Amino acid sequence: MFTEQDWKLFRAKVADWQESHMDKLCREYIELLSREDNPSEKFWQLDRRIKEDKRSPGVQIRMTRTNFIYDIILLISDGVITVGDLEDFSDELKKT
């Protein structure tokens, strides 16, 4: 079982993690739109990317206390955060 402090810390940090991830996505979108491709090609590439990216836990996540360890695992596996971002969490959570 994870601590109450882990849950509170997760809730405090997740918004910043998501903002950082969405900032990265926006820079990628700008790069995509700056290419020399046809406007229609850029539009449809961007449309596909946004549809895919909206499903990322780095963009939206359903937070529940019972599942927050799985949310952390998803954030790590999607590259939104690294294990290093968990330094303030309990040893048990980091080990898991």
C-alpha positions in Angstrom: 0.0 0.0 0.0 1.2 3.5 -0.8 1.2 6.4 1.6 -1.3 9.2 1.8 1.7 11.5 1.2 2.4 9.7 -2.1 -1.2 10.3 -3.2 -1.1 14.0 -2.2 2.2 14.4 -3.9 1.0 12.8 -7.1 -2.1 15.1 -7.2 0.2 18.1 -6.6 2.6 17.1 -9.4 0.5 15.6 -12.1 -0.8 19.0 -13.5 2.8 20.3 -13.9 3.9 17.1 -15.6 1.0 17.4 -18.0 1.6 21.0 -18.7 5.3 20.2 -19.5 4.3 17.4 -21.8 1.7 19.5 -23.6 4.3 22.3 -24.0 6.6 19.7 -25.7 3.7 18.6 -27.9 2.9 22.2 -29.0 6.6 22.6 -30.0 6.3 19.5 -32.1 3.1 20.8 -33.7 4.9 24.1 -34.6 7.7 22.1 -36.1 5.2 20.0 -38.1 3.4 23.2 -39.3 6.7 24.8 -40.3 7.6 22.1 -42.8 7.5 22.8 -46.5 4.7 20.2 -47.2 1.4 21.1 -48.8 -1.0 22.9 -46.4 -3.5 20.0 -46.6 -0.8 17.5 -45.8 0.3 19.5 -42.7 -3.4 19.9 -41.6 -4.2 16.2 -41.8 -0.9 15.2 -40.1 -1.6 17.6 -37.3 -5.2 16.4 -37.0 -3.9 12.8 -36.6 -1.3 13.8 -34.1 -3.8 15.7 -31.9 -6.2 12.8 -32.0 -3.5 10.4 -30.9 -2.0 12.7 -28.3 -5.3 13.4 -26.6 -5.4 9.8 -25.4 -2.0 10.2 -23.7 -1.9 10.3 -19.9 0.3 13.4 -20.4 -2.7 15.2 -21.8 -5.6 13.8 -19.8 -5.8 11.3 -17.0 -8.5 9.9 -14.8 -7.1 10.1 -11.3 -8.2 7.8 -8.6 -6.4 6.9 -5.5 -6.7 3.1 -6.1 -5.2 3.4 -9.6 -2.6 6.2 -9.2 0.4 3.8 -9.3 -0.9 2.6 -12.7 -1.2 6.2 -13.8 2.4 6.8 -12.8 3.5 3.7 -14.7 1.6 5.0 -17.8 3.2 8.5 -17.4 6.6 6.8 -17.3 6.0 4.4 -20.2 4.6 7.3 -22.4 7.7 9.4 -21.7 5.8 12.1 -19.9 8.0 11.7 -16.7 11.0 9.7 -15.8 11.8 7.6 -12.7 13.9 10.6 -11.6 10.7 12.6 -11.3 9.7 10.3 -8.4 12.5 11.3 -6.1 10.1 12.9 -3.5 7.9 9.8 -3.3 8.1 6.9 -0.8 10.7 4.2 -1.3 7.9 1.6 -1.7 6.4 3.6 -4.6 9.7 4.0 -6.3 10.5 0.4 -5.9 7.2 -0.6 -7.5 
